[in-house]
């Protein structure tokens, strides 16, 4: 299968010796959320992950759950978020993260086509396992939307090989057992899982969940290709950081990765 836009962009940057950084922003969180997406992209992101809020986000911890609740209360919908993303004009790929119910409600094909029309290059559906991914992944492939699969520290080797083989864009290595959220130290399982993934695929391997500080992002990028940073950024947004504060934090992460 041809390399998609997301994978192509990340591979190119990795070849150039760059450690990869993907910040997460909750779609619809505040009127300036799209400005936040633009700000973090300009501050050094290699791709931006945008969460489409869902009322029962089983993978998300309290910070991102709160952000999703606020966005939904303000009227955020998948179509409204995609309509705004369509005019984002970013130079880095966009990846959406949402849940299977959201795409099933839209219809798999209609959802994949809507993502593509909005300029979205990849999708993460954490509650749609590799055993059940074929129907979605087929229409996503046709639409040119990379299906990014997640691997957990408890994933057995045989299943990990299937996840790495079926993932597109990059492999999302979940750094620890538990929901998203900030942690004081990098979990030991994060590096172990990154190494297991790297042994099974040449796709970029990014570690997310529990990556909270510039130092942790740098530490995990010594074994993985980079990091996804969500709760630490979203907390700052909930505290009123706005686009400039978000950009400042992502610039700190970028500087640590480039050091």
MOCORVEN-V666793 format. One record per backbone hydrogen bond with DSSP energy under -0.5 kcal/mol. CO is the residue of the C=O (numbers start at 0). NH is the residue of the N-H. Records with the same first field share a line. If there is no record, write none. Layout:
# MOCORVEN-V666793
CO->NH  NH
This chain:
# MOCORVEN-V666793
3->7
4->8
5->9
6->10
7->11
8->12
9->13
10->14
11->15
12->17
13->16
19->226
20->45  46
21->228
22->48
24->26  50
25->28
27->29
29->32
31->35
32->36
33->37
34->38
35->39
36->40
37->41
38->42
39->44
40->43
45->92
46->22
47->49  94
48->24  50
49->96
50->26  52
53->56
55->57
56->59
58->179
60->64
61->65
62->66
63->67
64->68
65->69
66->70
67->71
68->72
69->73
70->75
71->74
76->80
77->81
78->82
79->83
80->84
81->85
83->86
84->87
92->47
93->120  121
94->49
95->123
96->51
97->125
98->101  102
99->103
100->104
101->105
102->106
106->110
107->111
108->112
109->113
110->114
111->115
112->116
113->117
114->119
115->118
118->93
120->145
121->95
122->147
123->97  125
124->127
126->128
128->131
129->132
132->136
133->137
134->138
135->139
136->140
137->141
138->142
139->143  144
140->143
143->145
145->122  147
146->148  167
147->124
148->171
150->173
151->154
155->159
156->160
157->161
158->162
159->163
160->164
161->165
162->166
167->169
169->171
170->172  205
171->150  173
172->174  207
175->177
186->189  190
187->191
188->192
189->193
190->194
191->195
192->196
193->197
194->198
196->199  200
203->170  205
204->224  225
205->172
206->227
207->174
209->211
212->216
213->217
214->218
215->219
216->220
218->221
219->222  223
224->19
225->206
226->21
227->229
228->23
229->232  233
230->234
231->235
232->236
233->237
234->238
235->240
236->239
240->244
241->245
242->246
243->247
244->248
245->249
246->250
247->251
248->252
249->253
250->254
251->255
252->256
253->257
254->258
